Amino acid sequence: MSTMESGLLRKHASDAGGLRAARTGPHGHSATARTAHSMSASALRKKSDASLVRKVPFAPLRPLLANLQEVFLGTKLAVLFPAVPLAIAARYAHFGQVWVFALSLLGLIPLAERVSFLTEQIAIYTGPTVGGLLNATCGNATELIIALFALMQGKIEVVKCSLLGSVLSNLLLVLGTSLFCGGIVNLGVDQPYDRKQADVNTGLLILGVLCQSLPLMLRYAVGAGEHSVAADTTGLDLSRACSIVMLLAYVAYLFFQLKTHTQLFEPQDIDEDGEDQEEAVIGFGSGLFWLAFKTVLIAILSEFVVGTIEPTSQSWGLSVSFISIILLPIVGNAAEHAGAIIFALKNKLDITLGVALGSATQISMFVVPLSVIVAWIAGIQMDLDFKLIETGSLFVSVIVTSFTLQDGTSHYLKGILLLLCYIVIGACFFVTRQPSSHANGNGAGLAVPTGTLNAQVA
């Protein structure tokens, strides 16, 4: 057994103790059971070496150093942290926009994992409801912040493509890679999973696809003369109404997950061994401070990514849509995705499905409609019309995933099918190019009055 495998197994045993500790909390009160999302991120964490801190001669400095060690070095991705200051330095030293883009993407990887860690630490103190809400809002903080920065800069196309890419990445790339790797490693072994959680998530995803398809179908129906609308802004109004419905459905999903049916969303296959129970490693106040600090860093790097995506597109010869749909989601969720694959290798598919489907549901039913509502408040015309290829790809991906997961067992061929779907979708966006007016993303051609769109369709 390799050193990495041994470390992962020891960490998984530590996670089991963390689950038991999280249910009682560090002071004996009821806290929260760990979710599949937080457990996936924990697969890349490592236990800090306290002996280094104890060697510091100045005793009052030891608690601060121990805190910094947990926050910055308690992950296998700590090697990527230098990319954060390098990205900031490259930005203000005018080193090159492509370098700023690449370094910012690399810096977002460990920051996203640390936000998940800090959210889990805070959840131990706050209890199951607040902890669940934190996971529900901070679980995809990177995508949300990138979307909001792109929205404020009027780059509607980047917003739509990055969010669409996050859903496609979770449903096809992450789930496909996990099922394939898990099937290969566990050949000849039964690979069951609980269908109930998968059914809930796929149902919500189908509702999300319907809400995103209606503005597109309305535009084409009016353009073909099959229907007429009361006003030029009907498509935009429909998108906003659908966004409200999607947010209401997500609130109902949270109530279902956190209150009435919590047993469906708790990982069931934890190794209940004799490991010591793991309590919170940082204090509540410290966790809040570092969560705010890491979020600010993510916001800074997200602004760099959004501001340099078009120069990078020109330099690399790739379309903005391809970078937004394929590259941004892969890098932004690398830590979480790696954790999902690790648990699939251990034949713990409930955790893997919880990560992939849970993240896709959160993006589709929370981040997407929230972006439309925020744009509405800010006076920006963003709708749910993701255009034909994008919406069609999303629809097929949800249907394929739903059919793949319907029997409650897995094998490597299912993973291959999902991966091949992702490859052909990526190839499609690789060869497509947006018109310059759309690529610039000022929002004028994306949520324009329906009458204008009718003329374009005609």
N, C-alpha and C positions, 0 to 999 in steps of 0.2 A: 504494500500500500504506500503511495507517495506521501510526501510531507503535506502537500496541499489537501489531499483526500483526508488525511488524519486530522488536519486542522478543521476541515469542514464538518467532520463527524463530531469532533469535540465541541465545535460551536453549536451544532444541532442539539447535542445533549444539553448544552448551556441554555439554548432556546427553550427546551422543555422545562427547565427550572424557571426560566423567565416567565413562561406562561403561567406556572403555578403561582409565582410571586406576584404577577400582575393581577391575578384574581383577588388577592388579599391586600395588595398595596404595601408600601414600605413601612407603614405604621399600623398594619393590621386591619385597615378599613377596606371595604369593597372597592376595587378599582375597575379594571377592564381586562377582558380576555384579548389576547393578541389576535389580530386579523391575519389573513393570508398575505395581504399587502405588506404589513410590517414584518412578518416572518420572512418574506422573500428578500426584503432589503437586508435583514439581519444575517443572511447567509454570507454576506461579504464583509461582515464585521469581525474584528479580532479583539482578543482580550489584551488590555493594556498591561505593560510590565511595570508594576508598582515599585520594583526594586530600584529603578532609575531615579524615581522621585525621592525615595527615602535617602538616597546618597547626597541630596542637596544639603549643604551645611546650614543654610539659613532656614530654620523651621517655619517661620510665618509664610515663607514663599511656597512651601510644599503644597498646600491646598490649591493655590492658583495653578501651579504647574500640573497637578493631577487633573484639574478640570480641563486645562488646555490639551493635555494628553488624550483624555477621553474624547474631546470634541474634534480634534484634528487628526489624531493618530489611531483612533479606534476603528479604522476601516482599512481593508486591503487596497482601497483606492487612494490612500493618502499620497501615493507617489504622483498623483495628478494635481495635487493642490498648488504646486508652483506655477501651473498654467494660469491661475487666477491673477496673481500680481503681474505675471508676464503679459497677460492680455491687457491689463490696465496700463502698464508701461508702454506697450506697443501702440495703444490707442493715443496716448498723450505725447508720445515721441514721434508720432506720424511714421511708424515703421513700415506700414503697408496694410491696406484694408483686408487683404486676404489673410495675412498673419493674424490680424485682430479677430477675424471670423473664426479661424481654425483654433486659436488659443482659447477663445471664449467658449466654443463648443466643448473643448476638452475640460475646461474649468467647471462647466455646468455638471459634469458627470459626478464628481465627488460631492459637490454642493447639494445635488438632488438627494443623494444617499444620506447625507448628514441631516437634511431637513426631515427625512423620514425617521431617523434615529431620535432627533430632538422631539418630534411630535409624539413618538412612542413614550419617551421619558416623561413628558408632560402629562400624557394620558394616564400614567400610573397614579398620579396625584389627583386628577380631576374627576375620575369615575368613568363608568362606561359610556354615558350619554355624551358628555363633553369630549371625551377621548374619541368616540366614534365620529363626532362632528368634525374634530380636528383632522382625523384621517380622511374624512369625506371631502374636506376642502383643501388640505395641504398635500394630499396624495399625488396630485398632478400639478403642483405649484409651478414647476418650470414651464409647462405648456400654457398655463393660465397667464403667467407674467409675460411670456413672449407674445401671446395673443393680445394682451392689453396694450403693450408698447407698440406693436404693429398697428393696432386699431387707432391709437392716439396719433400716430404718424400718417394715418390715412391709407395704410397698405392693407386694404381689405383682402386682396388676393392672398397675401402671405398668411393672414389670419385663417382664412378658410382652408388653405392647403395644409398648413401645419396641423390644424385640428383634425382634418380628414386623415392626414398621414398618421397621426397618433392612434386613431381608431383602427386603421388598416394594419399598422405595425403590431398592435396588441392582438388583433384577431388572427392575423395570418402569419406574420414573422415570428413573434414570440411564442404563440401557441403552437405553430407548426414546428419550430425548432425544438421546443420542449417535448412534444409528442414523438417527434422523430428520434431525438437523442434518448429519451426515456424508453422508447420501444426497442432501440438497438441494444442498449445496455441491459435491458430486462427481457431479452428474448426467451420465450418459453415460460415466462412468469405472467400470471394474471395481473392486468393493470386496470382495476376498477376505479371509479370515482362516483361521487354523489351527483346525480342528475338534477336534483331539486334546485341547487343554486344556479346551475347552468341554465335551467329553464327560465328562472326569474330574470337573469341578465339578458338572455337572448330575446325574451319578450319585450323588455324595455328597449333594446336596440332596434327591434322591428318598429316599435312606435316612433323612435327617433328617425328612422329612415323614412317613415310615412310623412312625418312633419317636415323633413327636409326635401321630400319629393314634391309635395303639393305646390309650392311656389314655382318650381320648374315646370310641372305639368300645366299649371294655370297659364304660364307665359306662352307655352306652345299651343295650348288650346285656344287662347285668344288670338294668337298669331295665325292660326289655321282657320279662324272664323267660326269655330264650333261654339264658342261662348263669347259673351261680352262682359265687361266689368263696369262698375258704377263710377270709378274714378281712376285716374292714372296711377295713383299710389296704392291701389288695391293689393298688388303683390307684396309690397313692403308691409302694409297693414296685416296681411295674412301671415307673413313671417313673424311679426311681433306677437300676434295672437298664438301662433304655434309655439313660440318660444316660452310664453307664459304657461301653456299646457305642459310643455316638457319639464319646466321647473317644478310645476305642481306634481308631476309624476315622479320626479326625483325626490321631492320631499316625502311623498308617500313611500318611496323605496327606502329612504333613510329610516322612517318610522317602522317599516316592516323589518329592516335589518337590525335596528338598535333596540327595539322594544318587543314586538310581538313574535318574531321568528329568529331570534338571535342564534339559535342552535344550528340553523342552516348555514351560517356564515363563519362559524368557529371551526378552525382546522381540527379534524377528528383524529388524525394519525400522528400524534406527538409521542415521542419515546418517553414513557413515564418510568424513568430509571432513578437511581439513587443519587443523582447529581445534586450539589448544593443549590438551594434556591437563589435566584438572581434578583436582586432588588435594584431600585433606581440608582444609577451611578453618578448622577448630578442632581443638584437641588432644583426645586420648582422655579425659583427666581432666576437661577443661572440658565435653566433650560429656556425660559422665555427670552432672556437677553440674547442667547446665542441663536435662537430661532429667528428673532428679529434681525440679527446681524447677518446670518446666512441668507435670509430673504432679501436683504438690501444688496448683498453681493450678487445674488441671482438676478435681481432687477438690473444691476449695472451691466452684467454680462449679457443679459437678454437685450438690453438697449444696443449694445455693441453688435450683437448678431443681427438684429433687425436693420440697423443702419448700414451694415456692410454686406448684406445678402445679395444686393444687386451688383455691386462691383465684383464680388466673388463669382456670381453667375457669369458675368462677362469674361472674367479671367479664366475660369475653368471650362467655359464653353457649355455649361449646363443651364437649363431653363430654371427660372425662379420657382416654378411649380415643382420641378423634380427635386430641387434642394429642399423645398419646404415640406413636400410629401414624403420623401424617402430619407434624406440625410438628417434633418432636424429631429424627427422622432426616434431614429435609431440611436443617435448620440445622447439625446436628452434623457432617455429612459434606459440607458445602458446598464446601470447598476441594478435597477429593479428587474430588468429582463434577464440579466445573468443569474440573479437569485431564483427566478422562476425556473430556469433551465436546470439549475443545481438540484432543486427539489424534484424535478421530473426525473433526473438521473437516479434519485433515491426512491423512485416509484411512489412519490407522494403527490399525486396529480390533483388532489383537492386544493392544495395550496397553489399549484401552478394555475389551475383554472380560476381560482379566486383572484389572482393577480391579473391575468390577461383579460378576463371578462369584466372584472371589477373596474380596471382602469379604462377599458373601452366604454363601459357604461357611464363612468364619471365624466369622461370627455364629451360623449355624445349627448347626454341628458343634462349636464350641468354647465360645463365650460362653453359649449357652443351656444346654447340659448342665453347664458349670462353675457356673452360677448355681444349678442344682438341687443339685449336690454341696455347694456352699458353704452353701446353706440347710439341707441335711441335717446338716452338721457343726454349724451354729449352732442346730439344733433347730427350724428353721422349716419348716412343711409346704408346700413348693412342689413342684408336680408339672408334668408336661408336657401337661396337659389345657388347651389354649388356647381351648376352647369351639368351638362349631360354626362360626360365621361366620368366626372368625379362622383356624381350621384349614382350612376350605374355601377361603378366599381364598389361603392359602399354597400349598395343593395345586394349585389351578388356575394360580397364577402360575408355579410351577416347571414344570408341564406345558407351558404356553403358551411359556415361554422356551425350553424344550428343543426344541419343535417349530420355533420361530422360527430357531434356530441350527443346524438339522440339515443344511443343504445347503452350508455353508461360504462363502456369499456374502451380501451385504447390500444393501438399498435402503431408501428412505425409508418405504415402506409398512409395513415391519416395525416401524420405530420408532413409526409412528402407532398400530399395533395394540397395542403394549405400553403406550403412553401412555394410550390409551382404557381399557385394562384397569385401569390405576392410577386413572384418574379415577372409574370406576364403583365401585371398591373404596373410594376416599376418600369418595364420596357416600354409600355404605352406612354407613360409620362416622360420617359427619356427622349422619345422621338417627337413629342409635341412641343410647340412653342407658343407662348401667349402673344397676342398683339401688344405692341408697345404701350398703348393706352391702358390695357389691363394690367400689364406687368408693373407699371408705375404705381398702380394701386391707389389712385386718389379717390376711389369709391364711386366715381361718376358713372361708370358703366356696369356697376354690379347691383346697385339698388336704385337704379334710375326709374322714373315713372314707367309704368307698363306700356304706355303709348309709344315711347321711344323704343322699347324692346320689341314691340310689335312690328315697328318699321324695320328693325334689324332682322327679325325672323322672316318677314315677308321678302 
